[in-house]
Structures are given as C-alpha cells and as structure tokens.
Amino acid sequence: MKTALLVIDIQKDYFPGGKFPLVKPEAAAKNAYMLLQCFREHGGHHVHIQHISLKPDATFFIKGDNGSDIHDLVAHFEGEPIVYKHEPNSFLNTNLLELLKSWEVERVVITGMMTHMCVDATSRAASDFGFEVIIAEDACATRDLKYGDTTIPADLVHKSFLAALKSYGKVMKSEEVIALLAGEMVK
C-alpha cells in the first residue's frame, strides 16, 4: 500500500518559550522524528505541513516570525515537500490532496499538533477523501482546554480525541506503525 507521512504543525510556537506552548511537545516531536527518519531512510513519501495564520489579530504562527518555523526536532530538509496552510484542516485551500494523489497514496500516517484541532480536522478529512488513516498517538500533542469553569487536562483532551478518531482510522503508537510498515516491506 502506498503510504505517506504527514507532519502537521510541529512548529516552534508550540514549544516552551513559544507563544502557544503545548503539554509535552518534545516527546511527541521525538516520536514524529522517529517516523520521519523511517520514511526518509526507506524513500517513503512524507510532507511537512506548516500553519501560517492570516488573521490580523493572530497571537502565534505569525508570518515571518520564527515561532511559525518548523521545530528543529523534525527539521524540514531542503527539497522535501512542504504544504502551507491557514486553517486547521490541512486539505482546505492547500495542494495536499493533489500532492498525495500525484504520489498515488492510499494511506496516510498522521503526526503533529494539536491533537484536538489540526490532527483531528486533517484525520477526518483524509478519511472523507478515501485515505486509510493511521494516527500515531504518541507523535501528537495538545494542551489543556477550558469549558466554562472547567479545565480539561491535556492528557484527557488527547485521549478523548483519539478515542473519537478511532472511528476514522487506526490509532497506534509510533513503534507499532514502524513495525506494521516493516512487516509490509518483507512480504
């Protein structure tokens, strides 16, 4: 099966010292890097997706600000494809679908930030477009959310969204994804 890795919004503003830090983004980025290296080493299709806000009142991912840069933990190498987006859904008003179709991709492995926003929106859209979807659960991160007077801890936000995304694809640990792909290469 033709598979592509999507590395969504692993950008500096989401890390400590950034304008919108998440909970444990380093751990998620390290697992995303492990998958990225696997795809690089085996010639697999992979694409970085970078969010640039177009809103005049944006507080993070501001065009030209280094906080919008892809984080060094998953550094984008010259020549690797990159999709710039302005909405949570990585397919909306971008060339991502055309890129994946040009590669004849049937399945996407999704990593990135934030689980409850861009990972969720992109996973659902990928499924709607007919792709088999795998979400690498430990290669995604999110943050605490507030609803009224209630603060929902990031761990529960993350798990709740992954539980819902199981209706759209497989939710697996990064090492399980690598084992699955390796097993397919042997056959």
KOLLUM-413023 format. One record per residue (C-alpha): residue in one letter; x, y, z. Coordinates in steps of 0.2 Angstrom, whole numbers, padded with zeros to 4 digits, always signed. Layout:
AXYZ...
***
This chain:
M+0000+0000+0000K+0007+0017-0004T+0008+0027+0012A+0013+0045+0016L+0018+0053+0032L+0010+0070+0037V+0020+0080+0049I+0007+0093+0055D+0012+0110+0063I+0026+0104+0073Q+0031+0122+0075K+0042+0132+0087D+0027+0142+0095Y+0020+0126+0102F+0036+0123+0112P+0042+0130+0129G+0046+0148+0126G+0034+0149+0111K+0019+0159+0110F+0006+0145+0112P+0015+0130+0122L+0008+0113+0122V+0010+0100+0135K+0025+0088+0132P+0028+0094+0114E+0046+0087+0114A+0040+0069+0117A+0028+0070+0103A+0041+0078+0091K+0054+0065+0095N+0042+0051+0090A+0037+0061+0075Y+0055+0062+0071M+0057+0043+0073L+0044+0041+0060L+0050+0054+0049Q+0068+0046+0049C+0060+0029+0044F+0051+0037+0029R+0067+0046+0024E+0078+0031+0026H+0066+0020+0016G+0062+0033+0002G+0044+0035+0009H+0033+0049+0004H+0032+0062+0018V+0027+0080+0019H+0029+0094+0032I+0013+0105+0035Q+0016+0122+0042H+0002+0133+0048I+0004+0152+0045S-0010+0162+0052L-0018+0175+0040K-0028+0183+0054P-0023+0201+0058D-0025+0198+0076A-0016+0182+0077T-0005+0179+0093F+0005+0164+0086F+0011+0157+0069I+0013+0174+0063K+0020+0175+0045G+0039+0180+0046D+0040+0176+0065N+0052+0162+0070G+0039+0155+0081S+0030+0149+0065D+0046+0139+0059I+0046+0121+0059H+0054+0115+0075D+0072+0108+0074L+0067+0091+0082V+0058+0087+0065A+0068+0099+0054H+0062+0101+0036F+0076+0097+0024E+0079+0107+0008G+0070+0098-0006E+0057+0090+0005P+0039+0094+0001I+0030+0107+0012V+0012+0112+0012Y+0007+0129+0019K-0010+0130+0027H-0021+0143+0035E-0034+0133+0043P-0035+0118+0055N-0039+0105+0040S-0023+0103+0031F-0033+0099+0015L-0043+0115+0015N-0036+0128+0002T-0020+0119+0000N-0012+0107-0013L-0011+0092-0001L-0024+0082-0009E-0016+0084-0026L+0001+0080-0019L-0005+0064-0011K-0014+0059-0027S+0001+0063-0038W+0011+0050-0027E-0004+0038-0028V-0005+0037-0009E-0019+0026-0002R-0014+0028+0017V-0008+0042+0027V+0001+0041+0044I-0003+0057+0054T+0008+0065+0067G+0008+0083+0074M+0000+0096+0084M-0013+0099+0091T-0022+0083+0093H-0039+0092+0096M-0038+0104+0082C-0027+0101+0066V-0023+0082+0069D-0042+0079+0071A-0048+0090+0057T-0035+0083+0045S-0038+0065+0050R-0057+0066+0047A-0054+0075+0030A-0041+0062+0025S-0054+0048+0029D-0068+0058+0019F-0056+0059+0004G-0055+0040+0005F-0037+0038+0013E-0034+0024+0025V-0029+0034+0041I-0017+0030+0055I-0014+0042+0069A+0002+0040+0078E-0004+0044+0095D+0012+0047+0104A+0018+0058+0090C+0004+0071+0093A+0002+0084+0107T-0011+0095+0113R-0015+0107+0128D-0027+0110+0142L-0044+0116+0137K-0056+0126+0146Y-0075+0124+0145G-0084+0136+0156D-0076+0135+0173T-0069+0118+0170T-0051+0115+0164I-0049+0098+0155P-0031+0092+0156A-0021+0089+0140D-0020+0071+0143L-0039+0069+0144V-0041+0080+0129H-0028+0070+0119K-0036+0053+0124S-0054+0059+0121F-0050+0065+0103L-0040+0049+0099A-0055+0039+0106A-0066+0048+0093L-0054+0047+0079K-0054+0028+0080S-0070+0029+0070Y-0059+0037+0056G-0044+0026+0056K-0032+0016+0067V-0024+0024+0082M-0006+0017+0085K+0010+0020+0094S+0024+0026+0083E+0034+0010+0085E+0018+0000+0081V+0017+0010+0065I+0035+0006+0060A+0033-0012+0064L+0017-0013+0053L+0026-0004+0039A+0042-0015+0041G+0031-0031+0040E+0023-0025+0024M+0040-0022+0016V+0045-0040+0020K+0030-0048+0011
***
